[in-house]
Amino acid sequence: MATREKTGGREAGTPNRLTKELRTVLKEIIFQEISSLPDRLEKLEPKDRLELFTKLLPYVMPKVEAVNSGLDEPWTPDFG
């Protein structure tokens, strides 16, 4: 496949103006929603509030996985 010389469009490295504007608008919307979150949480039933926190928890705290040592691995106790 033959390559051609670029004859239009943005120059390499020039940021996309639309993407920048869209990100700015989305950041403002998200900030407004986060600002109103405490009031909205107060209006939720305890069951619904707990369900929401359960769904959001993986985004804030890492999941803890069980660690199983294999038979071929040496075990060294960690006493602190």
Helices and strands as residue ranges (DSSP letters): H 17-35, H 37-43, H 46-60
